[in-house]
């Protein structure tokens, strides 16, 4: 079993933040949405996006480790 450590989680947080930020700003500039609705909407969106992205990102990190022969993928001597 290969480990990807914490990198996939960090990348998912970075991606979700960058994907949601423009929508949050645009919604606040165009509409007057109550704080209660935003407190329900954005964390839910972030959670759903994080759950959907964590497996593909982890696969990408492990594929990168394999391609670079890192962390247990190096040929044995």
C-alpha positions in Angstrom: 0.0 0.0 0.0 1.3 3.4 -0.9 1.0 6.5 1.2 0.4 10.0 -0.1 0.6 11.5 3.4 -1.1 14.9 3.7 -0.5 16.3 0.3 -3.9 15.3 -1.2 -5.7 17.0 1.6 -3.7 20.2 1.2 -4.3 20.2 -2.5 -8.0 19.6 -2.1 -8.3 22.5 0.4 -6.4 24.7 -2.1 -8.5 23.7 -5.0 -11.9 24.0 -3.2 -10.9 27.4 -1.9 -9.9 28.6 -5.3 -13.0 27.2 -7.0 -15.5 28.5 -4.4 -14.0 32.0 -3.8 -15.2 33.6 -7.1 -18.7 32.3 -6.6 -18.8 33.6 -3.0 -17.6 37.0 -4.2 -19.9 37.1 -7.2 -23.0 36.1 -5.1 -22.2 38.8 -2.5 -21.7 41.5 -5.2 -24.9 40.7 -7.1 -27.4 39.7 -4.4 -28.1 40.5 -0.8 -28.0 37.0 0.6 -28.5 36.5 4.3 -25.7 35.3 6.5 -27.7 32.3 7.6 -28.2 31.1 4.0 -24.5 31.6 3.3 -23.5 29.7 6.5 -25.5 26.8 5.2 -24.6 27.0 1.6 -20.8 27.5 1.5 -19.7 24.9 4.0 -22.0 22.4 2.4 -20.6 23.1 -1.0 -17.0 22.9 0.3 -17.8 19.6 2.0 -19.3 18.1 -1.1 -16.5 19.3 -3.4 -13.9 18.0 -0.9 -15.5 14.6 -0.8 -15.7 14.4 -4.6 -12.1 15.6 -5.1 -10.1 13.7 -2.5 -9.9 10.4 -4.3 -8.9 11.7 -7.7 -6.3 14.0 -6.1 -4.9 11.2 -4.0 -4.7 9.0 -7.1 -2.8 11.9 -8.9 -0.3 12.2 -6.0 0.3 8.4 -6.0 0.7 8.4 -9.8 3.2 11.3 -9.5 5.1 9.2 -6.8 5.1 6.2 -9.2 6.3 8.3 -12.1 9.1 9.8 -10.1 10.0 6.4 -8.4 9.4 7.9 -4.9 8.3 6.4 -1.6 8.5 2.7 -2.2 8.3 2.8 -6.0 12.0 2.7 -6.5 13.3 -0.5 -8.1 14.8 -2.9 -5.5 18.5 -3.6 -5.7 
